[in-house]
Amino acid sequence: MPRRGRWNLQRVGAVLGLLWALSAIPVAGFYQSHWSRIIALPKLVRLREEREGGRWTSVTQVSPWLVRALIATEDRTFYSNLGVSFEGIARSLLVDLRYHQLVEGGSTLTQQLVRDTLLSPQKTFRRKISEALLAVMLTALYSKREILSLYLNEVYLGNGFYGIGAASYGYFGVPPGSLTIAQATLVAGLPQAPSAYDPLLHYRAAKVRQWQVLTSMVQDGMLSWRQANRVFRMPLGLRRLSPRKASLEGPA
């Protein structure tokens, strides 16, 4: 059977498995039990960021290069999906079933936001289904711009920095809107493994990850290979600043 045909069958099988799992969850009751937290999500994110010493940053205050790099790397269908990626779910379920354990992510930006703010980090099939249901709900209630803002303010970016504001000042001493394309592509690679890719502690690993981000941008037609190579060689202007000092240097 052609490779594409096998993938289509696998995707159909994974979606059917998802629907079967959903049938075991009383969806109306599920949403009712989570409704208050979904509505309060912006407040929850703001409170968490304040607790970590950060300040709210709208997506309109962030370098467009960071948004492009993040979407190319983490969620290529962000602007068109319903909060979940059926191809990602299919791939995730296939790998999970193959290894008989939950080892594959397959999460959209919206699912990552849900997982980090509304659910426990425990890896179970039920949590994965809950994650998908809540991501769909968030997409129905909030605009893509609002979801991006929430994500950028809650995401952990290594070295004790929660949110893009703290990370921008902490790593580079500049506001998020002033990030260069080199700085933006480095930061966009951090959410996958923020501690392992912390550029102050693991510079070489961070640069490898930056190249993966640039490769994704080339594949999406955002950059040419020549531009990607030029960006990769650009200086980053890294500095060592504690989360506390980063919050103090940020805008009041």
C-alpha positions, 0 to 999 in steps of 0.5 A: 500500500502506498505510504500516503494511503497507509497514513490516511488509514492510520489517521482514520483509525486514530480519530475513531479511537479518539471518538471512542474515548470521547464517548466515555466522557459526559461532555456536557458535564465535563464542560460544566465542571471546567467552565468557571476556570476556562472563563477565568483563564486570563486572570489565572495567567496574570496572577501566575505571572505576577507571582513569578515576578513578570508583567503582562505582555500582549502579542501586539507587543511581541516581535512578529518574528517570534510569533512566526517562528513559534507557529512554524515550530510548535503549531503550523496550523494554529490559525486554522485549527480548532485548538487540536490537530487531528494529524498530531493526535493520530501520530501521538496515539500511534506512537503511544500504542506502539510503545504501550505508554504515553511518549508522544506529545502531538499538542497544539499551542492551545493544548499546551496552554490548557495542559500548563494552566488547567490540567495536571502534568500526569500523562494519561489517556483521559488527560489527553482527551480532557486536553483536547476538549478544553482546547476546542472550548478555548478556541470557541471562546477566545480569539487566536490573538488572545490565545497567543497572548495567554500562551506567551505570558504563561510559557516557561522559557528556562532559567526561571523565566516565566513568560516572554517579558521576563525571558526577553529582559532576562536573556537579552535586556530588551523588551519583547518587541525589540527582539531581533530575528536571531533572538526570536528564533532562539527563544521560539525553540525553548518551550520544547525543553526549556531547561535543556535548551537554556542558552546560558547553561547549554549554549550549543544545544540551544543553537542546535535547537535554533537551527531546527526552528530556522529549518521549520521557517524555511520549510514554511516559506518564511525564509530562504536557506541563505537567510536562515544561515545568515540569521544563525550566524548573527550575535545574540547579545546574551546576558546573565540576569536573574528572574528578579532583576529581569522583572525589575528592569522590565517596564513598570 
